[in-house]
Amino acid sequence: MKTFILSLALLFSSHILPAQTAMKTITVGHPFTISMPAYMTRTIGLNTSAALEYKNTVKDVFGFVIIDDKESLRLAEVSFSGVTEFYEDFIKDFIEGEEKVNQSKPQVKQSGAIKFLEADLSYYDKDAKAEIYYLVGMVETDKAYYKVLSYCTLENKAKFKEDFRKILYSLKD
């Protein structure tokens, strides 16, 4: 009987005692919003690092968004002075080894606290056997850097560039 009462006392007392370790809440993931033309649909398989991928195979247009949140960069001890340096770090690896590279000077714009960078880029893609046009967009917010890359064949650049720009400048977090 004493053993039973002692067991009950231990059972109830373990529920009353506070935890010995302080706990903290960690939020995982990074929400953002972006608008795109109604003819685009979400997809997968374009870029394994992308948070969002979109396409229209009939129109032969594609794109994706990659997030580099500033907290993760800080933990990895990576720091950028701003959106231009972020772009320069990205673009050198992106075009390495490509043929017939043609790239414009990046243009930086600001809307409120968000900084946008856009540049035109085209190169000959050996796999596609065609010249591919990219609107390369970089976005810097208080929380993250984003790479927004929309692309089509170079011959369709005039048709889709404005839609690609609308996608880029709609990003918010």
N, CA and C atoms as an extended XYZ file, in Angstrom:
519
Properties=species:S:1:pos:R:3:atomname:S:1:resname:S:1:resid:I:1 pbc="F F F"
N         0.814       -1.184        0.000 N   MET     1
C         0.000        0.000        0.000 CA  MET     1
C         0.866        1.260        0.000 C   MET     1
N         1.942        1.250        0.815 N   LYS     2
C         2.843        2.390        0.838 CA  LYS     2
C         3.464        2.606       -0.542 C   LYS     2
N         3.788        1.527       -1.215 N   THR     3
C         4.388        1.624       -2.544 CA  THR     3
C         3.405        2.257       -3.522 C   THR     3
N         2.127        1.885       -3.427 N   PHE     4
C         1.094        2.420       -4.297 CA  PHE     4
C         0.932        3.920       -4.063 C   PHE     4
N         0.883        4.350       -2.808 N   ILE     5
C         0.718        5.766       -2.476 CA  ILE     5
C         1.950        6.552       -2.915 C   ILE     5
N         3.139        5.982       -2.717 N   LEU     6
C         4.372        6.634       -3.144 CA  LEU     6
C         4.398        6.779       -4.669 C   LEU     6
N         3.947        5.767       -5.398 N   SER     7
C         3.890        5.816       -6.865 CA  SER     7
C         2.924        6.894       -7.334 C   SER     7
N         1.746        6.985       -6.678 N   LEU     8
C         0.783        8.023       -7.035 CA  LEU     8
C         1.347        9.422       -6.765 C   LEU     8
N         2.026        9.570       -5.640 N   ALA     9
C         2.607       10.865       -5.290 CA  ALA     9
C         3.660       11.279       -6.327 C   ALA     9
N         4.483       10.352       -6.744 N   LEU    10
C         5.501       10.646       -7.763 CA  LEU    10
C         4.858       10.977       -9.106 C   LEU    10
N         3.812       10.245       -9.458 N   LEU    11
C         3.111       10.485      -10.716 CA  LEU    11
C         2.532       11.895      -10.758 C   LEU    11
N         1.834       12.300       -9.708 N   PHE    12
C         1.226       13.627       -9.669 CA  PHE    12
C         2.275       14.730       -9.541 C   PHE    12
N         3.328       14.499       -8.819 N   SER    13
C         4.333       15.544       -8.633 CA  SER    13
C         5.118       15.778       -9.920 C   SER    13
N         5.263       14.770      -10.770 N   SER    14
C         6.003       14.964      -12.022 CA  SER    14
C         5.225       15.849      -12.988 C   SER    14
N         3.905       15.909      -12.866 N   HIS    15
C         3.093       16.776      -13.717 CA  HIS    15
C         3.053       18.216      -13.208 C   HIS    15
N         3.370       18.416      -11.969 N   ILE    16
C         3.315       19.738      -11.370 CA  ILE    16
C         4.645       20.471      -11.547 C   ILE    16
N         5.765       19.740      -11.535 N   LEU    17
C         7.077       20.368      -11.620 CA  LEU    17
C         7.284       20.989      -13.000 C   LEU    17
N         7.794       22.197      -13.043 N   PRO    18
C         8.066       22.823      -14.345 CA  PRO    18
C         9.278       22.167      -15.009 C   PRO    18
N         9.368       22.302      -16.330 N   ALA    19
C        10.503       21.752      -17.063 CA  ALA    19
C        11.780       22.440      -16.610 C   ALA    19
N        12.865       21.701      -16.598 N   GLN    20
C        14.137       22.257      -16.157 CA  GLN    20
C        14.804       23.083      -17.252 C   GLN    20
N        14.413       22.854      -18.508 N   THR    21
C        15.024       23.557      -19.625 CA  THR    21
C        14.052       24.574      -20.196 C   THR    21
N        14.513       25.789      -20.340 N   ALA    22
C        13.671       26.821      -20.958 CA  ALA    22
C        13.522       26.515      -22.444 C   ALA    22
N        12.356       26.729      -22.971 N   MET    23
C        12.080       26.444      -24.376 CA  MET    23
C        11.870       27.753      -25.127 C   MET    23
N        12.194       27.751      -26.425 N   LYS    24
C        11.933       28.911      -27.262 CA  LYS    24
C        11.272       28.442      -28.556 C   LYS    24
N        10.508       29.305      -29.165 N   THR    25
C         9.800       28.981      -30.393 CA  THR    25
C        10.643       29.400      -31.582 C   THR    25
N        10.730       28.537      -32.575 N   ILE    26
C        11.471       28.825      -33.798 CA  ILE    26
C        10.492       28.746      -34.961 C   ILE    26
N        10.455       29.779      -35.775 N   THR    27
C         9.614       29.777      -36.965 CA  THR    27
C        10.444       29.281      -38.133 C   THR    27
N         9.922       28.325      -38.871 N   VAL    28
C        10.635       27.733      -39.990 CA  VAL    28
C         9.915       28.093      -41.284 C   VAL    28
N        10.670       28.378      -42.301 N   GLY    29
C        10.071       28.742      -43.578 CA  GLY    29
C         9.977       30.247      -43.702 C   GLY    29
N         9.779       30.685      -44.925 N   HIS    30
C         9.766       32.126      -45.171 CA  HIS    30
C         8.626       32.451      -46.130 C   HIS    30
N         7.542       33.020      -45.638 N   PRO    31
C         6.422       33.337      -46.535 CA  PRO    31
C         6.682       34.588      -47.360 C   PRO    31
N         6.243       34.559      -48.609 N   PHE    32
C         6.301       35.723      -49.475 CA  PHE    32
C         5.142       35.626      -50.458 C   PHE    32
N         4.816       36.745      -51.098 N   THR    33
C         3.780       36.736      -52.123 CA  THR    33
C         4.383       37.235      -53.423 C   THR    33
N         3.818       36.743      -54.506 N   ILE    34
C         4.264       37.142      -55.834 CA  ILE    34
C         3.089       36.962      -56.780 C   ILE    34
N         2.973       37.838      -57.757 N   SER    35
C         1.896       37.737      -58.744 CA  SER    35
C         2.482       37.281      -60.071 C   SER    35
N         1.673       36.547      -60.813 N   MET    36
C         2.118       36.135      -62.138 CA  MET    36
C         0.948       36.088      -63.093 C   MET    36
N         1.233       36.138      -64.394 N   PRO    37
C         0.149       36.106      -65.379 CA  PRO    37
C        -0.711       34.846      -65.227 C   PRO    37
N        -1.982       34.982      -65.566 N   ALA    38
C        -2.918       33.866      -65.440 CA  ALA    38
C        -2.504       32.674      -66.301 C   ALA    38
N        -1.739       32.898      -67.367 N   TYR    39
C        -1.331       31.782      -68.222 CA  TYR    39
C        -0.226       30.927      -67.611 C   TYR    39
N         0.379       31.390      -66.516 N   MET    40
C         1.430       30.624      -65.844 CA  MET    40
C         0.817       29.703      -64.795 C   MET    40
N         1.422       28.533      -64.625 N   THR    41
C         1.002       27.604      -63.584 CA  THR    41
C         2.219       27.200      -62.759 C   THR    41
N         1.960       26.824      -61.523 N   ARG    42
C         3.041       26.322      -60.664 CA  ARG    42
C         3.498       24.975      -61.184 C   ARG    42
N         4.766       24.690      -60.965 N   THR    43
C         5.329       23.432      -61.412 CA  THR    43
C         6.460       23.030      -60.483 C   THR    43
N         7.110       21.926      -60.795 N   ILE    44
C         8.323       21.504      -60.101 CA  ILE    44
C         9.302       20.993      -61.152 C   ILE    44
N        10.550       20.827      -60.752 N   GLY    45
C        11.539       20.234      -61.628 CA  GLY    45
C        12.414       21.193      -62.410 C   GLY    45
N        12.208       22.494      -62.261 N   LEU    46
C        13.037       23.456      -62.993 CA  LEU    46
C        14.327       23.768      -62.247 C   LEU    46
N        14.245       23.872      -60.922 N   ASN    47
C        15.409       24.209      -60.106 CA  ASN    47
C        15.201       23.619      -58.714 C   ASN    47
N        16.109       22.778      -58.285 N   THR    48
C        15.951       22.084      -57.004 CA  THR    48
C        16.040       23.006      -55.796 C   THR    48
N        16.598       24.195      -55.958 N   SER    49
C        16.708       25.138      -54.845 CA  SER    49
C        15.524       26.101      -54.763 C   SER    49
N        14.635       26.038      -55.732 N   ALA    50
C        13.558       27.024      -55.828 CA  ALA    50
C        12.473       26.821      -54.780 C   ALA    50
N        11.972       27.952      -54.279 N   ALA    51
C        10.813       27.947      -53.386 CA  ALA    51
C         9.530       27.950      -54.202 C   ALA    51
N         9.608       28.467      -55.419 N   LEU    52
C         8.465       28.546      -56.324 CA  LEU    52
C         8.982       28.385      -57.749 C   LEU    52
N         8.263       27.577      -58.538 N   GLU    53
C         8.590       27.394      -59.949 CA  GLU    53
C         7.304       27.585      -60.740 C   GLU    53
N         7.411       28.173      -61.931 N   TYR    54
C         6.225       28.440      -62.740 CA  TYR    54
C         6.565       28.269      -64.218 C   TYR    54
N         5.511       27.992      -65.017 N   LYS    55
C         5.755       27.760      -66.436 CA  LYS    55
C         4.470       27.840      -67.252 C   LYS    55
N         4.658       27.901      -68.551 N   ASN    56
C         3.621       27.657      -69.542 CA  ASN    56
C         4.343       27.006      -70.710 C   ASN    56
N         4.187       25.695      -70.861 N   THR    57
C         4.925       24.970      -71.897 CA  THR    57
C         4.438       25.318      -73.296 C   THR    57
N         3.167       25.668      -73.457 N   VAL    58
C         2.649       26.051      -74.769 CA  VAL    58
C         3.327       27.336      -75.238 C   VAL    58
N         3.451       28.316      -74.336 N   LYS    59
C         4.099       29.585      -74.677 CA  LYS    59
C         5.627       29.482      -74.560 C   LYS    59
N         6.125       28.379      -73.997 N   ASP    60
C         7.552       28.126      -73.825 CA  ASP    60
C         8.205       29.180      -72.927 C   ASP    60
N         7.560       29.453      -71.766 N   VAL    61
C         8.081       30.388      -70.770 CA  VAL    61
C         8.159       29.684      -69.419 C   VAL    61
N         9.176       30.046      -68.660 N   PHE    62
C         9.448       29.362      -67.401 CA  PHE    62
C        10.029       30.347      -66.403 C   PHE    62
N        10.054       29.954      -65.144 N   GLY    63
C        10.693       30.786      -64.145 CA  GLY    63
C        10.700       30.135      -62.777 C   GLY    63
N        11.466       30.749      -61.899 N   PHE    64
C        11.546       30.245      -60.529 CA  PHE    64
C        12.035       31.338      -59.594 C   PHE    64
N        11.790       31.121      -58.294 N   VAL    65
C        12.207       32.049      -57.244 CA  VAL    65
C        12.998       31.263      -56.208 C   VAL    65
N        14.161       31.782      -55.866 N   ILE    66
C        15.006       31.181      -54.824 CA  ILE    66
C        15.129       32.188      -53.687 C   ILE    66
N        14.964       31.719      -52.468 N   ILE    67
C        15.066       32.580      -51.281 CA  ILE    67
C        16.381       32.313      -50.564 C   ILE    67
N        17.064       33.379      -50.205 N   ASP    68
C        18.223       33.307      -49.323 CA  ASP    68
C        17.894       34.206      -48.139 C   ASP    68
N        17.335       33.598      -47.069 N   ASP    69
C        16.936       34.449      -45.951 CA  ASP    69
C        18.171       34.921      -45.192 C   ASP    69
N        18.099       36.145      -44.733 N   LYS    70
C        19.250       36.804      -44.125 CA  LYS    70
C        19.705       36.110      -42.842 C   LYS    70
N        18.786       35.529      -42.115 N   GLU    71
C        19.160       34.810      -40.889 CA  GLU    71
C        20.038       33.608      -41.234 C   GLU    71
N        19.669       32.845      -42.245 N   SER    72
C        20.477       31.690      -42.666 CA  SER    72
C        21.836       32.138      -43.196 C   SER    72
N        21.852       33.215      -43.955 N   LEU    73
C        23.127       33.743      -44.444 CA  LEU    73
C        24.016       34.155      -43.275 C   LEU    73
N        23.412       34.813      -42.289 N   ARG    74
C        24.175       35.236      -41.107 CA  ARG    74
C        24.750       34.028      -40.380 C   ARG    74
N        23.950       32.977      -40.223 N   LEU    75
C        24.427       31.768      -39.552 CA  LEU    75
C        25.568       31.106      -40.323 C   LEU    75
N        25.534       31.240      -41.646 N   ALA    76
C        26.596       30.693      -42.495 CA  ALA    76
C        27.769       31.666      -42.635 C   ALA    76
N        27.678       32.795      -41.920 N   GLU    77
C        28.699       33.834      -41.937 CA  GLU    77
C        28.923       34.407      -43.334 C   GLU    77
N        27.800       34.594      -44.054 N   VAL    78
C        27.819       35.201      -45.383 CA  VAL    78
C        27.108       36.543      -45.275 C   VAL    78
N        27.736       37.566      -45.811 N   SER    79
C        27.170       38.907      -45.723 CA  SER    79
C        27.326       39.618      -47.059 C   SER    79
N        26.289       40.339      -47.459 N   PHE    80
C        26.325       41.137      -48.678 CA  PHE    80
C        26.078       42.586      -48.305 C   PHE    80
N        26.737       43.490      -49.017 N   SER    81
C        26.554       44.916      -48.747 CA  SER    81
C        25.225       45.424      -49.288 C   SER    81
N        24.598       44.639      -50.152 N   GLY    82
C        23.311       45.028      -50.714 CA  GLY    82
C        22.954       44.161      -51.896 C   GLY    82
N        21.898       44.547      -52.592 N   VAL    83
C        21.362       43.738      -53.672 CA  VAL    83
C        22.329       43.643      -54.860 C   VAL    83
N        23.119       44.677      -55.104 N   THR    84
C        24.077       44.646      -56.214 CA  THR    84
C        25.170       43.610      -55.963 C   THR    84
N        25.715       43.584      -54.769 N   GLU    85
C        26.739       42.593      -54.440 CA  GLU    85
C        26.147       41.175      -54.473 C   GLU    85
N        24.909       41.027      -54.026 N   PHE    86
C        24.221       39.737      -54.080 CA  PHE    86
C        24.119       39.264      -55.537 C   PHE    86
N        23.740       40.167      -56.443 N   TYR    87
C        23.646       39.857      -57.874 CA  TYR    87
C        25.008       39.466      -58.430 C   TYR    87
N        26.027       40.252      -58.145 N   GLU    88
C        27.369       39.970      -58.667 CA  GLU    88
C        27.880       38.611      -58.211 C   GLU    88
N        27.602       38.254      -56.970 N   ASP    89
C        28.012       36.952      -56.451 CA  ASP    89
C        27.297       35.822      -57.191 C   ASP    89
N        26.032       36.014      -57.518 N   PHE    90
C        25.236       35.000      -58.207 CA  PHE    90
C        25.602       34.874      -59.683 C   PHE    90
N        25.685       35.982      -60.396 N   ILE    91
C        25.747       35.964      -61.852 CA  ILE    91
C        27.039       35.352      -62.378 C   ILE    91
N        28.137       35.536      -61.678 N   LYS    92
C        29.409       34.988      -62.175 CA  LYS    92
C        29.355       33.466      -62.293 C   LYS    92
N        28.725       32.803      -61.333 N   ASP    93
C        28.598       31.343      -61.405 CA  ASP    93
C        27.515       30.932      -62.396 C   ASP    93
N        26.465       31.737      -62.508 N   PHE    94
C        25.336       31.402      -63.372 CA  PHE    94
C        25.746       31.355      -64.847 C   PHE    94
N        26.621       32.265      -65.266 N   ILE    95
C        27.000       32.314      -66.683 CA  ILE    95
C        28.319       31.605      -66.990 C   ILE    95
N        28.973       31.101      -65.959 N   GLU    96
C        30.259       30.442      -66.165 CA  GLU    96
C        30.123       29.285      -67.156 C   GLU    96
N        30.951       29.305      -68.168 N   GLY    97
C        30.972       28.232      -69.160 CA  GLY    97
C        29.926       28.341      -70.261 C   GLY    97
N        29.081       29.370      -70.203 N   GLU    98
C        28.047       29.528      -71.230 CA  GLU    98
C        28.630       30.236      -72.455 C   GLU    98
N        28.025       29.984      -73.615 N   GLU    99
C        28.482       30.579      -74.871 CA  GLU    99
C        27.577       31.734      -75.286 C   GLU    99
N        28.145       32.683      -76.020 N   LYS   100
C        27.420       33.827      -76.571 CA  LYS   100
C        26.655       34.594      -75.486 C   LYS   100
N        27.323       34.858      -74.385 N   VAL   101
C        26.689       35.569      -73.274 CA  VAL   101
C        26.549       37.053      -73.617 C   VAL   101
N        25.355       37.563      -73.418 N   ASN   102
C        25.080       38.985      -73.612 CA  ASN   102
C        24.294       39.443      -72.387 C   ASN   102
N        24.864       40.379      -71.641 N   GLN   103
C        24.171       40.813      -70.428 CA  GLN   103
C        24.176       42.326      -70.317 C   GLN   103
N        23.056       42.847      -69.846 N   SER   104
C        22.929       44.286      -69.668 CA  SER   104
C        23.482       44.685      -68.309 C   SER   104
N        23.698       45.969      -68.169 N   LYS   105
C        24.098       46.502      -66.872 CA  LYS   105
C        22.877       46.427      -65.955 C   LYS   105
N        23.057       45.938      -64.731 N   PRO   106
C        21.908       45.838      -63.824 CA  PRO   106
C        21.365       47.210      -63.428 C   PRO   106
N        20.048       47.284      -63.318 N   GLN   107
C        19.354       48.508      -62.906 CA  GLN   107
C        18.742       48.274      -61.527 C   GLN   107
N        18.998       49.173      -60.597 N   VAL   108
C        18.472       49.046      -59.231 CA  VAL   108
C        17.375       50.082      -59.034 C   VAL   108
N        16.265       49.619      -58.449 N   LYS   109
C        15.139       50.503      -58.124 CA  LYS   109
C        14.692       50.179      -56.710 C   LYS   109
N        14.051       51.127      -56.071 N   GLN   110
C        13.544       50.913      -54.724 CA  GLN   110
C        12.071       51.257      -54.673 C   GLN   110
N        11.320       50.427      -53.963 N   SER   111
C         9.899       50.673      -53.725 CA  SER   111
C         9.661       50.478      -52.241 C   SER   111
N         9.505       51.571      -51.521 N   GLY   112
C         9.404       51.481      -50.063 CA  GLY   112
C        10.722       50.968      -49.510 C   GLY   112
N        10.652       49.942      -48.686 N   ALA   113
C        11.861       49.367      -48.094 CA  ALA   113
C        12.458       48.254      -48.948 C   ALA   113
N        11.824       47.914      -50.074 N   ILE   114
C        12.273       46.803      -50.914 CA  ILE   114
C        13.138       47.323      -52.058 C   ILE   114
N        14.307       46.696      -52.233 N   LYS   115
C        15.204       47.050      -53.330 CA  LYS   115
C        15.127       45.965      -54.401 C   LYS   115
N        14.981       46.408      -55.644 N   PHE   116
C        14.891       45.504      -56.789 CA  PHE   116
C        16.076       45.754      -57.717 C   PHE   116
N        16.591       44.693      -58.303 N   LEU   117
C        17.607       44.791      -59.329 CA  LEU   117
C        17.136       43.946      -60.494 C   LEU   117
N        17.267       44.470      -61.703 N   GLU   118
C        16.921       43.678      -62.879 CA  GLU   118
C        18.011       43.816      -63.923 C   GLU   118
N        18.221       42.724      -64.663 N   ALA   119
C        19.195       42.718      -65.746 CA  ALA   119
C        18.714       41.744      -66.818 C   ALA   119
N        18.987       42.103      -68.065 N   ASP   120
C        18.722       41.197      -69.177 CA  ASP   120
C        19.946       40.316      -69.366 C   ASP   120
N        19.708       39.061      -69.664 N   LEU   121
C        20.792       38.117      -69.894 CA  LEU   121
C        20.351       37.139      -70.968 C   LEU   121
N        21.223       36.870      -71.902 N   SER   122
C        20.950       35.804      -72.863 CA  SER   122
C        22.247       35.044      -73.121 C   SER   122
N        22.099       33.792      -73.478 N   TYR   123
C        23.246       32.973      -73.866 CA  TYR   123
C        22.749       31.784      -74.677 C   TYR   123
N        23.669       31.160      -75.363 N   TYR   124
C        23.330       29.981      -76.151 CA  TYR   124
C        23.329       28.772      -75.231 C   TYR   124
N        22.187       28.118      -75.129 N   ASP   125
C        22.046       26.927      -74.298 CA  ASP   125
C        22.296       25.694      -75.166 C   ASP   125
N        23.368       24.975      -74.855 N   LYS   126
C        23.746       23.793      -75.649 CA  LYS   126
C        22.692       22.704      -75.598 C   LYS   126
N        22.067       22.511      -74.437 N   ASP   127
C        21.052       21.464      -74.305 CA  ASP   127
C        19.800       21.798      -75.112 C   ASP   127
N        19.355       23.035      -75.024 N   ALA   128
C        18.155       23.459      -75.744 CA  ALA   128
C        18.452       23.759      -77.211 C   ALA   128
N        19.747       23.915      -77.536 N   LYS   129
C        20.177       24.294      -78.886 CA  LYS   129
C        19.473       25.567      -79.355 C   LYS   129
N        19.430       26.543      -78.447 N   ALA   130
C        18.769       27.813      -78.736 CA  ALA   130
C        19.342       28.885      -77.829 C   ALA   130
N        19.151       30.145      -78.236 N   GLU   131
C        19.523       31.249      -77.370 CA  GLU   131
C        18.369       31.489      -76.402 C   GLU   131
N        18.714       31.546      -75.128 N   ILE   132
C        17.716       31.704      -74.071 CA  ILE   132
C        17.861       33.096      -73.465 C   ILE   132
N        16.718       33.748      -73.261 N   TYR   133
C        16.671       35.068      -72.633 CA  TYR   133
C        16.187       34.911      -71.199 C   TYR   133
N        16.862       35.567      -70.257 N   TYR   134
C        16.474       35.621      -68.854 CA  TYR   134
C        16.260       37.071      -68.448 C   TYR   134
N        15.183       37.316      -67.738 N   LEU   135
C        15.108       38.540      -66.953 CA  LEU   135
C        15.586       38.099      -65.572 C   LEU   135
N        16.763       38.541      -65.207 N   VAL   136
C        17.347       38.174      -63.916 CA  VAL   136
C        16.946       39.263      -62.932 C   VAL   136
N        16.218       38.879      -61.908 N   GLY   137
C        15.786       39.818      -60.896 CA  GLY   137
C        16.304       39.429      -59.533 C   GLY   137
N        16.751       40.413      -58.793 N   MET   138
C        17.158       40.224      -57.406 CA  MET   138
C        16.318       41.166      -56.569 C   MET   138
N        15.899       40.693      -55.412 N   VAL   139
C        15.079       41.500      -54.519 CA  VAL   139
C        15.695       41.426      -53.128 C   VAL   139
N        15.822       42.582      -52.485 N   GLU   140
C        16.291       42.614      -51.101 CA  GLU   140
C        15.202       43.219      -50.230 C   GLU   140
N        14.791       42.441      -49.216 N   THR   141
C        13.858       42.936      -48.216 CA  THR   141
C        14.583       42.925      -46.866 C   THR   141
N        13.896       43.340      -45.824 N   ASP   142
C        14.500       43.282      -44.488 CA  ASP   142
C        14.836       41.850      -44.084 C   ASP   142
N        14.072       40.886      -44.607 N   LYS   143
C        14.209       39.498      -44.165 CA  LYS   143
C        15.052       38.618      -45.076 C   LYS   143
N        15.119       38.949      -46.381 N   ALA   144
C        15.732       38.001      -47.312 CA  ALA   144
C        16.221       38.665      -48.583 C   ALA   144
N        17.007       37.881      -49.318 N   TYR   145
C        17.340       38.170      -50.708 CA  TYR   145
C        16.602       37.127      -51.542 C   TYR   145
N        16.102       37.553      -52.683 N   TYR   146
C        15.401       36.647      -53.593 CA  TYR   146
C        16.044       36.721      -54.963 C   TYR   146
N        16.111       35.575      -55.622 N   LYS   147
C        16.490       35.509      -57.032 CA  LYS   147
C        15.209       35.166      -57.778 C   LYS   147
N        14.811       36.015      -58.706 N   VAL   148
C        13.611       35.787      -59.509 CA  VAL   148
C        14.076       35.690      -60.956 C   VAL   148
N        14.068       34.504      -61.508 N   LEU   149
C        14.544       34.297      -62.865 CA  LEU   149
C        13.402       33.797      -63.738 C   LEU   149
N        13.061       34.572      -64.746 N   SER   150
C        12.032       34.200      -65.716 CA  SER   150
C        12.716       34.101      -67.071 C   SER   150
N        12.341       33.083      -67.866 N   TYR   151
C        13.062       32.903      -69.122 CA  TYR   151
C        12.202       32.306      -70.230 C   TYR   151
N        12.677       32.581      -71.463 N   CYS   152
C        12.049       32.095      -72.688 CA  CYS   152
C        13.136       32.083      -73.767 C   CYS   152
N        12.788       31.721      -74.978 N   THR   153
C        13.763       31.824      -76.059 CA  THR   153
C        14.005       33.301      -76.357 C   THR   153
N        15.195       33.611      -76.849 N   LEU   154
C        15.550       35.002      -77.128 CA  LEU   154
C        14.591       35.622      -78.145 C   LEU   154
N        14.125       34.842      -79.088 N   GLU   155
C        13.199       35.379      -80.097 CA  GLU   155
C        11.863       35.819      -79.493 C   GLU   155
N        11.507       35.321      -78.304 N   ASN   156
C        10.252       35.701      -77.639 CA  ASN   156
C        10.433       36.751      -76.541 C   ASN   156
N        11.631       37.297      -76.412 N   LYS   157
C        11.923       38.294      -75.376 CA  LYS   157
C        10.919       39.448      -75.399 C   LYS   157
N        10.669       40.022      -76.566 N   ALA   158
C         9.771       41.185      -76.671 CA  ALA   158
C         8.351       40.852      -76.229 C   ALA   158
N         7.921       39.622      -76.434 N   LYS   159
C         6.560       39.202      -76.056 CA  LYS   159
C         6.381       39.106      -74.544 C   LYS   159
N         7.414       38.630      -73.850 N   PHE   160
C         7.241       38.259      -72.448 CA  PHE   160
C         7.999       39.105      -71.428 C   PHE   160
N         8.899       39.964      -71.867 N   LYS   161
C         9.717       40.718      -70.906 CA  LYS   161
C         8.866       41.536      -69.933 C   LYS   161
N         7.831       42.196      -70.420 N   GLU   162
C         7.021       43.021      -69.519 CA  GLU   162
C         6.298       42.164      -68.475 C   GLU   162
N         5.819       40.995      -68.868 N   ASP   163
C         5.216       40.082      -67.890 CA  ASP   163
C         6.250       39.628      -66.867 C   ASP   163
N         7.460       39.345      -67.321 N   PHE   164
C         8.530       38.945      -66.403 CA  PHE   164
C         8.828       40.070      -65.405 C   PHE   164
N         8.811       41.300      -65.872 N   ARG   165
C         9.057       42.450      -64.982 CA  ARG   165
C         7.933       42.577      -63.948 C   ARG   165
N         6.693       42.371      -64.386 N   LYS   166
C         5.557       42.447      -63.452 CA  LYS   166
C         5.687       41.388      -62.362 C   LYS   166
N         6.144       40.196      -62.726 N   ILE   167
C         6.356       39.133      -61.733 CA  ILE   167
C         7.399       39.610      -60.716 C   ILE   167
N         8.526       40.079      -61.212 N   LEU   168
C         9.627       40.528      -60.341 CA  LEU   168
C         9.168       41.609      -59.362 C   LEU   168
N         8.534       42.658      -59.875 N   TYR   169
C         8.194       43.805      -59.027 CA  TYR   169
C         6.973       43.576      -58.135 C   TYR   169
N         6.347       42.424      -58.267 N   SER   170
C         5.200       42.118      -57.391 CA  SER   170
C         5.619       41.418      -56.099 C   SER   170
N         6.866       40.986      -56.012 N   LEU   171
C         7.312       40.202      -54.843 CA  LEU   171
C         7.300       41.041      -53.571 C   LEU   171
N         6.738       40.457      -52.516 N   LYS   172
C         6.694       41.084      -51.185 CA  LYS   172
C         6.801       40.001      -50.122 C   LYS   172
N         7.381       40.374      -48.992 N   ASP   173
C         7.365       39.432      -47.845 CA  ASP   173
C         6.937       40.138      -46.584 C   ASP   173
